[in-house]
Amino acid sequence: MSIFLFAYGLIHLVECGFSASIDDVDLEALVNDMNSSLESLYSSCNTHTETAPLLHNSHVHTPHHGHVSFLFLCNSVSLYRRLQEEQQQCRPSSLPAVINPFPELCTPTGSPILTWLPQHSAIIKVYSEDGAGKVVEVPADMRARDVCQLLVYKSHCLDDNSWSLVEHHPLLGLERCLEDHELVVQVQASMTSDSKFLFRKNYAKYEFFRNPLNFFPEQMVAWCQVSNGSIPQSQLLQNFLNSSSCPEVQGFLYLKESGRKSWKRLSMFLRRSGLYYSTKGSSKEPRHLQLLSDLEDSSVFTVTTGRKLHNAPTDYQFCIKPSKVRSECKELRMLCAEDEQSRTCWMTAFRLLKYGILLYQNYKSPQQRKSPVSHFSTPVRSVSENSLVAMDFSGRTGRVIENPMEAQNAAVEEGQTWRKRGHRMNALGSPSLLHPSSLSSVIHRTQLWFHGRIIREESHKMIMQQGQVDGLFLLRDSQSNPKAFVLTLCHHQKIRHFQILPCEEEGQMLFSLDDGSTKFTDLIHLVEFYQLNRGVLPCKLKHPCTAVAL
């Protein structure tokens, strides 16, 4: 028993990590601790009814039968080992791997990894449009929506529920917006070292809930053809959200053949069970349908590398990538649609059929919130991003101007008031820095929708990345006329450009979009007017194309 006590005491010292030297050990406290441990061990053992041997003042009281002592010793050792195993199982299993600084001290079968810190969080780096990055610590249960709210708070920008976290693969030329409910740590685990997260706006994330008929043409939805287009919008979405219904999207897509640069035009069918193509024309018979990809373990990506790299027949490429595949190009399903509307329909239907009611809950939860879910406060809105309404304050109470012609006349009168105020400032000898003409020529550069000297192709890219919804716009410097500006606007998934020309009137520099019919003192005034009135534009200005700097 003395050998056992010595071994037990040595084990106890090892378990304590040698926090104190041997000379500093309190033997009486050690003995009492060993007593309590042995009592708890023996009480859990149902072998015999004899009294357990206890330690009192360094003496052992053994039972009357010598063979029981041996049995108890064996049982105590086995129970002690079992207790050690249970303690190992109770330790946090999700502790991140910390490299052992002394691997040479480990046994050959030992792990050179020390698990000291919690494993439920990960460090990610999120990049903005300008290439700047911000490091964020993300818990395991943190959703993409929560990360966006955190970045909105840290970047002091408006939280309008249109910010998205983008999974970007530069080597593959693929990217996709994470769904709001997706766990960021799980997504990062399936990404390669060259992949990264981007932080940008995506106005089209839930636009199909507002205008579903624009996203699902009747000729592409099978049951819409049967009903002759009499399906209401609510019923259209209900069929996609209801797991018991069987919606089907059909049409022709180009499929890149595996290992080749050639593309083959095939009749495709997207169902809840997966994406199929017909081996015989447009036949839907089960014997003619071949499964191309399932929805459960795959995600749909936009191809960003352009049509020349893959020798694609059109510019409207997208890709279905298995979730477990990291960089194997042979596992990617490269597809190409004939136009932007059909590509949007295929990708939107893929999301709806995969996630179903979860997307609707993501769409509704920000609208039902009276305050943000997270602990982050929402920054104050800037004037240019508010929902602007034409008001008349000439009476005792304010009145909303609903007539477009009256609103236009009010805008002209307001512009004249600004010009008169500018003349007064000039007459008073105001500094050149505060001169109205000089101020009006530079004040727009402080706005989020102004992007300076970017080329036409870059403006196209930004509009496409942020959703291609009606009313998405930006302003930029004109390349052909150094004194002019260009309004880039998206309407019906087509990008159009309108030139803003400067004109001088009574010594005041003005700006016009319609050859001088409507004039504005500065570009901010122009944008705010066309946010209220369509004028010569195909639609009102609704969503500013914004690039935030992290």
Secondary structure, 3 states (H helix, E strand, C coil): CHHHHHHHHHHHHHHCCCCCCHHHCCHHHHHHHHHHHHHHHHHCCCCCCCCCCEEECCEEECCCCHHHHHHHHHHHHHHHHHHHHHHHHHCCCCCCCEECCCHHHCCCCCCCEECCCCCCEEEEEEECCCCCEEEEEEECCCEHHHHHHHHHHHHCCCCCCCEEEEEEECCCCEEEECCCCCEHHHHHHCCCCCCEEEEEECCCCCHHHHCHHHHCCCCCEHHHHHCCCCCCHHHHHHHHHCCCCCCCEEEEEEEECCCCCCEEEEEEEEECCEEEEECCCCCCCHHHEEEEECCCCEEEEEECCCHHHHCCCCCEEEEEEECCCCCCHHHCEEEEECCHHHHHHHHHHHHHHHHCHHHHHHHHHHHHCCCCCCCCCCCCCCHHHCCCCCEECCCCCCEECCCHHHHHHHHHHHHHHHHHHHHHHHHCCCCHHHCHHHHHCCHHHHCCCECCCCCHHHHHHHHHHCCCCCCEEEEEECCCCCCCEEEEEEECCEEEEEEEEEEEECCEEEEECCCCCCEECCHHHHHHHHHHCCCCCCCCCCEECCCCCC
